[in-house]
């Protein structure tokens, strides 16, 4: 489908056991592939933020966001295109220590890709790289010939350029409840 | 288990106290290991809280649904862990898709056993998540008051729905200081979006310019208790109004502006004219596929006004040019004050013309048959003769359901109880029990096919034990009639597994000490119906109807509403 676009869905939620299941069920019910999913604390105490990346039509993502927002423990949900967000992924690469010393190339790769060495032990060392998908992917490809012992990449984390206004929503609620 | 010194009560007792605080006096359920502490408290509180023992947990949910639908209150169903809980799932899914307020309470294995594959352990929260409005697992007694208060608030507020609360056995035993506070709000939940008056004004403007407007109303009118406001709107605007299956009975059948049903087996005019109207006013309905047929050709010429409480329904299936979010009780009265009356004489004549065609092609044969076999339609018309529309009609799913909804007359709201969205066979018999208990002074008639009847036939035991005076009419054609109809029309009459060899239903009813009768001849029908309706006790009537009759009109799956077939 040519009109499919990559969208980042941001979901602000109450911390509630089972909500992850509820949110993922919305995608499952509609047979939608989740490209990446991450959750963390948000800028507001006791409010969590899910970041879900999907590829679909705008009308489709709009409906998904409506369904997500309908869930009781969801405070607010948004969808954005890549242009509207600042986003990164993090990757870890575990390589045999011997190759770090034997292959000068690796040291250059780390330097050129602005990656960091987070751990070095006699047997292995671990490189960390944060960036866009194509950057972490490029480093994975360059390290592969030297024997990657392990590789892992996080889900996308993303911050929007526009204001989210969650505190305002919560304040309105507080105000209404006072009345 | 009351400890005088500290005023502590058990979690189990707290559950009962919460139910009483919420004004619950009737619950449906089935006991078992993991919910025994609560049942023990039910025994102590038996004078305050009536528990109806159904014969299967699915029956408990459908009874709770039937109760909610006629009483307008939250239905409550209770079951034990494991199979008890999974047996609730069909009823929960049914309540979710038909927006029925229901609270289900399930027992769960003790919290230290969670995840250990303990006896009768099942992840009911995980299983029920996609079909509940909200769910929560309680592992500490102290959570009970707040969570149950929230459960009732969520179930009944906004667009209603089912809530499941799972309570571990240790939390039921645990002692704590009980205090109850009703829930009035949940931070992340806006039950009723506030009405935007500019949306109402734009909608009114569109209506006032319309030449061929049409109203489709759904259950939102009933759930929003907006029947009066709706009637005022229809009468002040003069616009022809048609209904979805769940909207049925919100406006009396004989109201001059009630033009019938939309959807797959709805009336001819309402379907055809959906594709001719210039403004379509949808009130508390959700454009289900059984209503719209092929969306690509559905009401493309019309400006769509959608009065809706659930923002997720706006433009979900049909684009709303004029969305009006909010409770329709409020939005309808605002709208009424802004619309002008029109006669729409020519437009309404089109509805009348189409009805005339339908009468000739379908309705005459259905309701005044000249052929030998009894029709489902004449049974419904026969019932109308005695009830004058003042009965609660509970239907199951299939041909009899469509026929009953097409021909049953209604004078009062909350009188049509059926499984709409989920299409749950087996719904009617237990739902009728709840419907009767939710409206004890009304006649409740369950109309059921021979297939669906046998899916929950065990609830005859509940009817017998509680002397629930429901009237049960089984329209028996020895077939799964609707599936057979599709096989005839779309699968070259390959009747795969649709013919049923049925037992002697009269004997079965009598086995439960329920008065019972069977009719197979036209000349016996009227007196049989009269005898049934004159009876003050539960009564079973089997009507042997024409085996291979079809329900028309019909919109074949994937076809446009305007391609509705009269034969």
Interface residues (C-beta under 8 A of the other chain):
Chain A: X13 X14 X17 X18 X21 X22 X25 X28 X29 X62 X63 X66 X67 X69 X70 X72 X73 X74 X75 X170 X173 X176 X177
Chain B: X125 X126 X129 X130 X133 X134 X135 X136 X137 X154 X184 X185 X186 X187 X188 X189 X310 X311 X312 X314 X315 X316
